[in-house]
Amino acid sequence: MKLNYRPEIDGLRAIAVLSVVFYHAKFSFMGENLISGGFLGVDIFFVISGYLITKLIFIELKLTNSFSFLRFYQRRARRILPALFFITIITVILGYAVLLPYSFKELSQSIIYQLGFISNFYFWSYYHFGYMSDNALLLPFLHTWSLSVEEQFYLIVPIILFLIFKFLKKYLIFLIFIGFIFSLTLASYFAPIFKSLTFYMLPFRGWELLAGS
């Protein structure tokens, strides 16, 4: 199943990408960061992903009254893996050439976790400093935490939505809303206590994806 092309979504993606790039580039004028809130581009991406994936699932369920999990995951793999493998290979080559052995070992570990789409667990476990800290700039694959969150969402949510559609269809919107409120409440309560955990983990980011849903 294919979605109709939505140019406004590509526009939002462009805004999200540019805002994150400008934020990390630390463009400033007279000592003031021009894009101090550019990190919100990641949040925009999560909402877009939740919208697109949920709509894709519902279109197939409505048209066929069934859902092919194999075809769904094959589409995700074809969309994500080629670019990910290309960037990984280039980064490994450059890292081997310019990094010290210990730093290259850290890079290799982060790549292994990312290939399993659990790099958010890796960066949370080994690097408790925040994503916004200066130390984060020394980790080439740190940005893949968000890809891992999305892939974990893709793994879990199709199964949940399929079961809801089959057995609790009339409560569908209500249950999505409950999931949204539950995740948002978790994030709001625990963010001041466990800043790193709530930043990297799906249960505390789920409300953004479910907002798109």
C-alpha positions in Angstrom: 0.0 0.0 0.0 1.3 3.5 -0.9 0.4 6.8 0.6 -0.5 9.7 -1.7 2.4 12.1 -1.9 2.0 15.0 0.6 4.4 17.9 -0.3 3.6 19.7 2.9 5.1 16.7 4.9 8.3 17.0 2.9 8.3 20.7 3.7 8.0 19.8 7.4 10.8 17.3 7.0 13.0 20.0 5.4 12.3 22.4 8.3 13.1 19.6 10.8 16.4 18.7 9.2 17.6 22.2 8.7 16.7 23.2 12.2 18.7 20.3 13.7 21.7 21.0 11.4 21.7 24.7 12.2 21.4 24.0 15.9 24.4 21.7 16.0 26.4 24.0 13.7 25.8 26.7 16.5 25.3 29.5 14.0 25.3 32.7 16.0 24.9 36.5 15.6 26.5 38.9 18.1 27.0 36.0 20.5 23.4 34.8 20.3 22.5 31.3 18.9 20.3 31.9 15.9 18.5 28.5 16.2 18.6 27.8 19.9 15.5 25.6 19.6 16.6 23.7 16.6 16.7 20.4 18.5 12.9 20.4 18.2 13.3 19.2 14.6 13.7 15.7 16.1 10.3 16.0 17.8 8.8 17.1 14.5 10.2 14.0 12.9 8.7 11.8 15.5 5.2 13.3 15.0 5.6 12.9 11.2 6.7 9.2 11.6 3.8 8.4 13.8 1.4 9.9 11.3 2.8 8.2 8.3 3.2 4.7 9.8 -0.2 4.7 11.4 -1.9 5.8 8.3 -0.1 3.2 6.2 -1.2 0.5 8.6 -4.8 1.7 8.7 -5.1 2.0 4.9 -4.0 -1.7 4.5 -6.3 -2.8 7.3 -9.3 -1.0 5.8 -8.8 -2.1 2.3 -7.9 -5.8 2.9 -9.1 -6.4 6.5 -5.7 -7.9 7.1 -2.1 -6.8 7.5 1.2 -8.2 6.1 3.8 -7.7 8.8 6.5 -9.2 6.5 5.7 -6.7 3.7 5.6 -3.8 6.3 9.1 -4.6 7.7 10.5 -5.2 4.2 9.4 -1.7 3.2 11.0 -0.2 6.3 14.3 -2.1 5.6 14.4 -1.0 2.0 13.8 2.6 3.1 16.3 2.8 5.9 19.1 0.2 5.6 20.8 1.2 2.3 21.5 4.8 3.5 22.4 3.5 7.0 24.9 1.0 5.7 26.4 3.5 3.3 27.0 6.1 6.1 28.3 3.3 8.4 30.9 2.1 5.9 32.1 5.7 5.2 32.3 6.5 8.9 34.2 3.3 9.7 36.8 4.0 7.0 37.3 7.6 8.2 37.2 6.6 11.8 39.9 4.0 11.2 42.1 6.6 9.5 41.8 9.5 12.0 40.7 8.1 15.4 42.8 6.8 18.2 42.3 3.1 19.1 40.1 3.8 22.1 37.9 6.2 20.3 37.6 3.8 17.3 36.6 1.1 19.7 33.8 3.3 21.0 32.7 4.1 17.5 32.6 0.4 16.6 30.5 -0.4 19.7 28.0 2.3 18.8 27.7 1.0 15.3 27.1 -2.6 16.5 24.3 -1.4 18.7 22.8 0.8 16.0 22.7 -2.2 13.5 20.5 -3.8 16.1 18.5 -0.6 16.5 19.2 -0.3 20.2 21.8 2.5 20.1 19.6 4.6 22.4 20.2 2.0 25.1 23.9 2.1 24.4 24.2 5.9 24.6 22.0 6.0 27.7 24.0 3.3 29.5 27.5 4.4 28.6 27.1 8.2 28.3 24.9 9.7 30.9 25.7 13.3 29.8 23.0 15.0 27.9 22.6 15.0 24.1 23.2 18.8 24.2 26.5 18.6 26.0 29.9 19.4 24.3 31.0 15.8 24.9 28.1 14.6 22.6 29.8 16.2 19.6 32.6 13.6 19.9 30.3 10.7 19.2 29.7 10.4 15.4 26.7 8.0 15.7 25.0 9.6 18.7 22.2 10.9 16.3 21.2 7.4 15.6 19.4 7.2 19.0 16.3 8.7 17.4 16.4 6.1 14.5 16.5 3.4 17.2 13.5 4.9 18.9 11.5 5.0 15.6 12.5 1.4 14.7 11.4 0.2 18.2 8.1 2.0 17.6 7.8 0.3 14.1 8.4 -3.1 15.8 5.8 -2.8 18.5 3.0 -0.5 17.2 1.9 -2.4 14.1 1.1 -5.5 16.3 -0.8 -3.4 18.8 -2.8 -1.5 16.2 -3.6 -4.7 14.4 -5.0 -6.3 17.5 -7.0 -3.2 18.4 -8.4 -3.0 14.9 -9.4 -6.6 15.0 -10.9 -6.8 18.5 -11.4 -3.3 19.9 -12.0 -1.3 16.7 -14.7 1.0 18.2 -12.3 2.0 21.0 -9.4 2.7 18.6 -9.2 6.5 18.9 -9.8 6.3 22.7 -7.0 3.8 23.2 -4.5 5.8 21.1 -5.4 8.8 23.2 -4.9 6.9 26.4 -1.4 5.7 25.2 -0.6 9.4 24.3 -1.6 10.6 27.8 0.2 7.8 29.6 3.5 8.4 27.7 3.2 12.2 28.2 2.6 11.7 31.9 5.6 9.4 32.2 7.8 11.9 30.4 6.5 14.9 32.4 7.0 13.2 35.8 10.3 11.5 35.2 12.1 14.1 33.1 13.3 16.2 36.0 14.5 13.0 37.8 16.0 11.0 35.0 16.9 13.4 32.2 19.0 11.1 30.2 16.6 8.1 30.5 13.6 10.1 29.4 15.5 11.7 26.5 16.6 8.4 24.9 13.8 5.9 25.6 10.7 5.1 23.7 8.2 5.0 26.6 9.0 8.7 27.2 9.0 9.6 23.5 5.9 7.6 22.5 3.6 10.5 23.1 5.2 12.4 20.2 4.8 9.4 17.8 1.3 8.9 19.1 0.5 12.5 18.5 1.1 11.8 14.8 -1.1 8.6 15.1 
